[in-house]
Amino acid sequence: MTPEFSLTADEARRLALRAQGLLGAPDRRAGVRGVLRRLGAVQLDTISVLARSHELVPYARLGAVGREAVERAYWADGHSFEYWSHAACILPVEEWPHFAFRRRARRARGHRWHVLEDRDAACALVRDRLKADGPLTTTELGGGRAGGEWFDWSETKIAVEWLLDTGEVVCTRRRGWKRVYDLAERAIPDALLHDDLDDRECVRRLVAQAGTALGVATQADLAEYHRLKGEQVAEVIADTPLVPVEVAGWGRPAWADPGALATPPRGRHRTTLLSPFDSLIWDRPRTERVFDFTHRLEAYVPRPKRVHGYFAMPLLAGGRLRGRVDPAREGRTLVARQLSLRGASAVEPMARALREAAGWVGCDTVRVERCTPEKLRAPLTAALD
């Protein structure tokens, strides 16, 4: 592979930021749906600190969009569905055909991790209920658990998740964080309700989409975006519109979106706090390579072993990751339980990001508990006043 372009590390970083909607004027007319289409996948997660991660993603790009408006934009009018991409993700409904390869793979495997003695009968009951009563949660279908543990699923839960995996059922929205299931034949537009694309074409389209969403990427980056295998990417990449490039300091082949290369990335950098599950940073090796920033989610790390906190949110400012904060809320106070800054120049951006986040979630004051380095606490406190 001969690179068609050579990029500096700084140029690659800016291409990545623009591709992710964090450099340049936000498309407010397209709004949350535009963010979803641009990214191609928005990760869902159970953790809610300031807000849930799928709400934080458009907030980071558009500013203080109302949280109810975010939910409506995602789910109303059959605009999206939930399926397994980078993880459990909200996906534009137009991508339904692209995941046929994954549905077929689940079907061929025969089960996920639960096995039913009479799966056909259990699935038939779920189909009949959905057909008769419309979209339902697991609770409405009859309950999700057979016992006390989260993994001890009822027959109904096993059946409906199997139908979700294999494409007969679709998650059309979340209600109280519970999946709402519907029949795919009712929820997916007729023009998209097919599995006509072969596995190779599905992967090719997802690799191309990931390349556009990333701006510039290595093979591993492209694979990680929708959790593909490296060999799958290698097999199709030559047939995508992506062009080979060389990025200084990366030390490995890379590919770029030709549309991104056509015009230099310019415009205003967003100053914001990022969800740890934001697609700009969800790939930890890429984050280290592009931003020289090591970030790990510590929510599942025992408290004594945490370095930066339960849900540390990186600070994006000036196109760089300048620090992080582990936030919480106490009434109308946003609490920065643990905060770190990369130098004095990060003080004002962190203060601005904290004030904006506080206002978005209905807080009117910010309190800093721990600050590293400690010498920056006083100027940060002053900047918050």
N, C-alpha and C positions, 0 to 999 in steps of 0.2 A: 504494500500500500504506500503510494507516494502522496505525502500531504499536499493539498492544493493551496493551503494558506498557513502562515505562521502567525501565532498570536502570543502576545505577552501574557503573563499570569494576570496582570491587571485588566487587560482586554477581556480575557476569559471570564473573570469575575463579574465584570460589568455586563457581559452578554448573558450570564446566568441570572443576574438580578433583573434585567429587563425581561427576559423570558418568563420569569416568575411573577412579573407584575409589580416589582418593587423598585423600579427605576423608571422615571418618566411620569407623566400625568396619568392618574387612574382613569379608567373608562367608567365613569359614574353612570352613564346611560345604560351600559350593559349590566352594571351592578354585580350582584352576587352571582347571578347566572353566568355572566361574562367571566368572572373569576374561575368558576367551575369549568367552563369550556376551555379556558386558557391552560389550566393546570391538568385537566383530564382526570384528576382523582383528588379527592379531599378526604383525608383519613379521619375515621371516627374513633373515639376512645371514651371509656367510662369516666375518666377523671374530669372533675369540674372544679376549678379553683376560682379564677376570675370568671370563666365561662368554659363551656366545652370546646375542645380543640377545633371542631368543624365551624364553630362560631368565630374563633380567634383568627382563622385563616383569612376570611374576607375582611375582618376588622383590620388586620395588618396591612391590607392593600387599599382599602377604601376609607378607613377611618371609622367613626362611630355610627355604623349602621345598626339600627334597632335590632335587638336579638330576635324578636318575633318576626320581623321582616326578613331576617336571614333564613329562618326556618321555612317561611312561606316561599321564598325564592327557590330554595332547594327542592321542595317537595311538591309544590302546587302544580297542577295541570300536567302531571306525568312527565315532568321535565327531567327527572333523574331516577336512579334506582341504586340500591346498595348491593355490592358484591365484593368478592375477594380480589383485590388488586395488590397494592403495596401491603395492605392489610385489609380489614373491613373498611371500605371506602364508599363515599357517595360518588357516583359516576354519571356523566351525561348519558341520557337514554340512547343517544346516537351510538354509544360504544357497546350496546348490548350484543350486536353480532360479533364483535372482536373477542369476546370472552367465550365463544363457542368451544374453543380448544380446551379451556379449563373445565367447562361443563361436561364435555365428552370424557376428559380424563377422570373426573370424579365418578362419572357413570361407569367407566370401565373398571375402576378400582372396586366398586361394589359397596363401599361404605366409607364413612369418615373415620370415626373411632368407636361409635356405638353400633351394635348389631341387634336387629330385631328378629325374633323368631318368625313373625308373620308381617314382614314389612309391607307387602302388597295390600293387606287388609287395612293396616294403619294408614297407609298413604291414601287409600280409597276413601276412608272416612274424612281425612283432611280435605281432599278434593271436593267431596260432596258438601261439606260445611262451607267452604269458600264459595263454591258455586251458588249455594242457596242463600247465604247470608252476607256475601261481599267481604271486603277486607277485614281481617281479624288479627288480634294479637294471640300469642300462645295461651295466655290466660283465658281469653275468650273462646279459644278452641278446646279448652279443657284442662289447662295447667301445664307448667313447664317442668316440674320436678316430681320424681317418684319418691325421693327421700329428702334428707335435710341438706345434703351437700350440693353445691352448684353444678357439679359434673354428673350428678345422679338424675339424668333426664327421664321424663315420662316418655311413654311410647309416642304420644302426640308430638312432643318436642323433637324427638328423633326423626319422626316421619316428616314433619314440616321442614326441618333443616336439610334433610336429604332432598326433598323436592326443591328447596332453594338452591342447593349445591348443583343440582342437575338441570335446573332451568324451567321446571314446570310451575314453580311458584317464584314470586318476586317480592322483595321487601320494598314497598313503595314509600315508606316514611317511618319515622320513629315517633311513638307517642308515649310520653313519660319514660323515655329511654327504652321502651319495648318495641321490638320490630312489629310492624304491621304488614301482614302477608296478604298477597292477592294472587290470583291465577295469572300467569304470564300472558295467556291468550286475551285477557281483559286489560291488563296493565300496560303492555308493550304495544306500540303502534304496529299495525299489520305490516307495514313496509319494512320494519326492523325485526319482526318476530320470525326469525329463521336462523338456522345454523348452517347456512349454505357455504360459508367460508371454510376452506380447509385449514388445518392447524398452522401450516406455514404462512398463509395469508393473514390469519389472525395475529400471529406473532409479528409479522412484517409491519402491520398497521400500528400495533402497540409500540414497537420500537421507533417508528417514525414519529408517533405522537409524543413519546418520551423525549426524543431528540428536540422536538419543537419546544416542549415545556422546560427543558433544561438549558437550551441555547447552545451549549457545547458540553460534550460528555465523553467519558471513556466507555469501553464496552461494559465494564462492571457497573458504571453509573446507569447506563441504559437498561441493563438487566434488573437492577435493584428497583427501578421506578415502579414497575408492575410485577415485581418478583418473578422474573423470568430466569431461565438458566443461561449461563454464559454461552454455551454451545448453540442455544436457540438464537441468540442475538447474532453470533458469528455467522450462522447459516443464512441470515436474511439481510444483513446490514448493507450489502452491496446493492440490493434491490430497493433500498429506500432512497428518498431524496437527500439524505444526509451526506455531507462531503467530508473527506478526511482532512484533518488539520493537525498541526503540531503546536502544542502549548508549552511555552518555556517553563521548565521546572517540574512538569508533570511526569516526565520520564516514561510515558506510555502512549500508544496511539490514541487519538481522539477523533470525534466527528462533531460537526456543527450543522445547525440548521442554516441552509443557504439564505433564507429570508433574513435571518439575524445578521448574517455577514454583510448583507447588501447595504445597510446603513449603520454608521457608528452609534452605539448606545449613548444617548444624551438625556438630560432632563433632571428633575428633582429627585433626590434620594428620599425614600420614606424613612422617618425615624419612628420606630415602633418596637414593642415587645413581641417576640415570636413564640408560638406554641412549640414545645419540643417535637411535636408531630407535624410541624409545617413542612411542606415538600421542599422548601429551600434547604432544610437542614436535616431531614429525616434519614438521609444516608450519611452516617457518621464519618466514614473514610473520605467521602467527597467533601464534607464540610471542613475537615482538617486540611485537605489539599487546596480547596478554593479560598478558604477564609483564615487559614492558620489558627483554627479555633477548635479545641477539643471539647465536645459536649456529650454528656451521657444523661439519660433519664434515670433519676435515682429514686423514683416513687416506690420501687420494689426492692430497694436496698435497705437493710436494717438501719434504723435511725442513727446509731452510733458510727456507722461507716459512711454516712453521706458526707460529701465534700461541699456541694453547692446547694443542697436542699431537695425537698420532696418533688417540686415541679418547677425547677429552675428554668426561667424563660430568658433566652438570649436577647440582648439589646442590639438591634440593627440601627446604625446611624452612619450617615456618610458612605453608605455602601459597604460597611465593615461591621463585624461583630465586636462590640466595644465593651461588653460586660454581660452580666446576667443578674437576675433577681428571682428569689423564691417568694411569691406573693401569697397573701391570704386576705380575707376580709373579716373585720370585726365591726358589725353594725355599718356605720357610714364611714368607716376608716379603712383605707387600703394599707395593709401592713407589709412592709418589705422585711420579711423575716431574716433573710440573708441576702446580701447584695455584694457584688464585686465589680470593680471598674478597672478598665485597662488605661489607666492614666487620668490625669486631671482634665484632659480635653473631653472625656466621656461624662463628666459631671452634668453639664447642662443638658445634653441629649437624654441622659437617664432621667433627670428631673422632668423634662418635657414628656417623655414616654410614660412615666408614672402618673403625672397629672392627667394626661389624656386617658389612660386606662382607668383611672379612678373615676373620672367623670362618666365614662362609658358604662361602668357597672353601678353607678348610683352612689359613689362615695364622694365626700367633699373634703376629706383630709387624707394625708399620707404620713405614715409613721415608719421611720427606719429603725430596725432593731439592731442588726449587725451590718457592718460595712468593712469591706476589705479593698484597699488599705484603709486603716482607721483614720489616717490623716485627711482623707477626703470626706469624712462624715460631715464636718462643719460646713464646707462649701456646698455639699449636696443639700443639707438641711436648709441652708440659706436660699439655694436655688429653688427649693420647693415652696418657700413662703410667698 
